[in-house]
Amino acid sequence: MSTAPTQPDQTHTRDDSTEIDSVAFVSLGCPKNLVDSEKMLGTLRSTGFNLVSADDAADAIVINTCGFLEASKQESLDVINEAIGRKKRGELKRVIVAGCLVQRHRAKLLEWAPEIDAMIGVFDRDHVIEAVSGNRAANDQESAAALAEAPRYWIAGNALQAAEDRGVNTVGLTVNGRDGKGVGYFEDDSNRFRLTPRHWSYLRISEGCNQKCAFCTIPSIRGKMRSKP
């Protein structure tokens, strides 16, 4: 388990209407998740949020979960429930859950922990600012009052859907037998806040997997294999 250390104040460019200033972060699971955590931390830091250790006082906490094994799921739920307990005691204002457990179980996660304030799937890490701040504009079907009460979640079903949501062209591969449809959406990994020691860092070169091994859930969570451009 990795946690973000305390950081010096950054220039605030975020929406100052949010009550969230300091953010704690817990990263669980494999190196892929660690890179995802570093990207979300970099986004939070560059937007002006103050990053603090998971054990320190914070306005919000982001938990990047693992859902690969039953033991991993339970570890993630334990950390989530601990954070929810802190929120009930007034030590946190928001609990945000991200990562593979969100992508794999989605609605079930809200049954297990209904006090979660926001959820982010593995294809939607760029929504971390909205999830942390709690700011999202209502559409025609959603009233502002309903948005204030309902958990917010950004969970694209796959990389194709994520690309379409962002208006990104997807070309070059065949997915589900459809020629000309690719998995071209690959999040920019720049501006990461490194959690590894100074002398080394992970370099992501691909994502997902095309194999369907009976013992592995990676394809159902991370999607089809796609190489980093």
FINUZA-803925 format. One line per 4 residues: number of its first residue (from 1); their letters; for each residue x, y, z of C-alpha. Coordinates in steps of 0.02 Angstrom, whole numbers, plus 50000, padded with zeros to 5 digits. Example, Ala and Ser with C-alpha at 12.3 -4.5 7.8 and 13.67 -1.06 7.14 Angstrom:
1) AS) 50615:49775:50390 | 50684:49947:50357 .
# end
This chain:
1) MSTA) 50000:50000:50000 | 50069:50169:49948 | 50017:50336:50017 | 50054:50512:49958 .
5) PTQP) 50172:50614:50067 | 50140:50791:50121 | 50178:50919:49986 | 50210:51107:49992 .
9) DQTH) 50071:51225:49941 | 50042:51238:49754 | 49967:51380:49651 | 49778:51355:49655 .
13) TRDD) 49694:51350:49486 | 49547:51241:49535 | 49368:51295:49569 | 49377:51388:49734 .
17) STEI) 49193:51354:49768 | 49238:51179:49828 | 49263:51150:50014 | 49402:51027:49978 .
21) DSVA) 49580:51089:49998 | 49685:50943:50061 | 49679:50768:49986 | 49749:50605:50055 .
25) FVSL) 49783:50460:49937 | 49798:50272:49960 | 49861:50162:49817 | 49829:49975:49825 .
29) GCPK) 49875:49832:49709 | 49997:49812:49566 | 50119:49927:49476 | 49985:49969:49346 .
33) NLVD) 49881:50040:49486 | 50031:50133:49554 | 50056:50221:49387 | 49871:50264:49385 .
37) SEKM) 49889:50334:49561 | 50040:50437:49511 | 49942:50511:49366 | 49793:50557:49475 .
41) LGTL) 49908:50630:49607 | 49996:50735:49476 | 49828:50799:49414 | 49772:50844:49590 .
45) RSTG) 49936:50929:49631 | 49943:51032:49471 | 49764:51088:49497 | 49806:51160:49667 .
49) FNLV) 49752:51030:49794 | 49869:51001:49940 | 49925:50820:49951 | 49944:50746:50125 .
53) SADD) 49985:50577:50199 | 49839:50457:50219 | 49863:50464:50408 | 49858:50654:50416 .
57) AADA) 49706:50767:50428 | 49626:50790:50257 | 49467:50854:50178 | 49454:50708:50058 .
61) IVIN) 49534:50540:50025 | 49555:50447:49861 | 49574:50258:49872 | 49640:50176:49713 .
65) TCGF) 49581:49997:49736 | 49631:49824:49679 | 49497:49696:49635 | 49600:49556:49559 .
69) LEAS) 49589:49429:49701 | 49462:49402:49840 | 49595:49451:49966 | 49630:49609:49866 .
73) KQES) 49446:49651:49863 | 49434:49629:50050 | 49588:49736:50080 | 49512:49873:49973 .
77) LDVI) 49345:49863:50065 | 49434:49870:50232 | 49523:50031:50181 | 49361:50103:50111 .
81) NEAI) 49265:50064:50271 | 49404:50138:50376 | 49391:50299:50275 | 49202:50300:50292 .
85) GRKK) 49223:50283:50479 | 49337:50435:50478 | 49206:50530:50378 | 49071:50487:50505 .
89) RGEL) 49184:50554:50643 | 49204:50717:50549 | 49385:50686:50501 | 49348:50683:50313 .
93) KRVI) 49221:50769:50202 | 49229:50654:50050 | 49278:50474:50011 | 49323:50440:49829 .
97) VAGC) 49353:50264:49767 | 49444:50227:49604 | 49525:50083:49512 | 49496:49901:49474 .
101) LVQR) 49370:49862:49612 | 49260:50001:49543 | 49279:49939:49365 | 49243:49758:49410 .
105) HRAK) 49099:49774:49533 | 49024:49947:49502 | 48847:49946:49575 | 48890:49809:49700 .
109) LLEW) 49019:49924:49777 | 48883:50049:49822 | 48788:49907:49906 | 48941:49860:50007 .
113) APEI) 48986:50040:50050 | 48842:50160:50010 | 48929:50304:50096 | 49055:50321:49953 .
117) DAMI) 49044:50497:49881 | 49115:50464:49707 | 49186:50322:49603 | 49308:50325:49456 .
121) GVFD) 49338:50178:49338 | 49506:50134:49262 | 49464:50226:49099 | 49409:50386:49186 .
125) RDHV) 49556:50442:49293 | 49548:50613:49212 | 49387:50645:49310 | 49478:50642:49477 .
129) IEAV) 49460:50830:49502 | 49272:50823:49482 | 49262:50673:49597 | 49366:50753:49733 .
133) SGNR) 49284:50925:49726 | 49108:50860:49706 | 49072:50982:49565 | 48972:50921:49416 .
137) AAND) 48845:51012:49310 | 48669:50941:49307 | 48597:50886:49140 | 48416:50892:49084 .
141) QESA) 48373:50730:49175 | 48459:50774:49338 | 48409:50908:49460 | 48538:50999:49563 .
145) AALA) 48457:50929:49720 | 48471:50751:49655 | 48653:50777:49612 | 48687:50841:49787 .
149) EAPR) 48619:50679:49861 | 48678:50548:49736 | 48852:50474:49726 | 48947:50529:49572 .
153) YWIA) 49026:50397:49464 | 49125:50398:49303 | 49143:50219:49240 | 49164:50194:49053 .
157) GNAL) 49134:50013:49004 | 49289:50001:48896 | 49421:50102:48805 | 49311:50124:48652 .
161) QAAE) 49173:50203:48755 | 49301:50313:48844 | 49368:50370:48675 | 49194:50409:48610 .
165) DRGV) 49152:50506:48768 | 49305:50615:48736 | 49284:50633:48548 | 49446:50538:48517 .
169) NTVG) 49467:50441:48354 | 49490:50254:48373 | 49573:50170:48225 | 49690:50028:48186 .
173) LTVN) 49624:49875:48278 | 49476:49758:48273 | 49370:49740:48429 | 49225:49619:48447 .
177) GRDG) 49234:49579:48262 | 49206:49758:48206 | 49336:49809:48078 | 49403:49985:48085 .
181) KGVG) 49365:50007:48269 | 49518:50027:48376 | 49560:50057:48556 | 49653:50217:48525 .
185) YFED) 49611:50302:48689 | 49768:50297:48796 | 49779:50422:48937 | 49927:50540:48939 .
189) DSNR) 50046:50479:49074 | 50143:50641:49088 | 50141:50750:49244 | 50144:50601:49361 .
193) FRLT) 50185:50624:49545 | 50308:50483:49576 | 50282:50367:49723 | 50434:50259:49685 .
197) PRHW) 50611:50294:49748 | 50704:50432:49656 | 50818:50314:49560 | 50683:50218:49465 .
201) SYLR) 50508:50234:49395 | 50381:50128:49301 | 50359:50158:49115 | 50190:50105:49048 .
205) ISEG) 50203:50037:48871 | 50035:49950:48852 | 49870:49920:48939 | 49745:49777:48944 .
209) CNQK) 49759:49598:48881 | 49685:49495:48739 | 49701:49326:48826 | 49554:49246:48916 .
213) CAFC) 49638:49143:49051 | 49511:49063:49168 | 49605:49121:49323 | 49627:49303:49272 .
217) TIPS) 49507:49452:49270 | 49625:49579:49190 | 49538:49581:49018 | 49368:49610:49098 .
221) IRGK) 49438:49753:49203 | 49571:49835:49094 | 49500:49790:48924 | 49583:49738:48761 .
225) MRSK) 49770:49758:48743 | 49823:49924:48671 | 49998:49994:48651 | 50047:50165:48710 .
229) P) 50067:50281:48558 .
# end
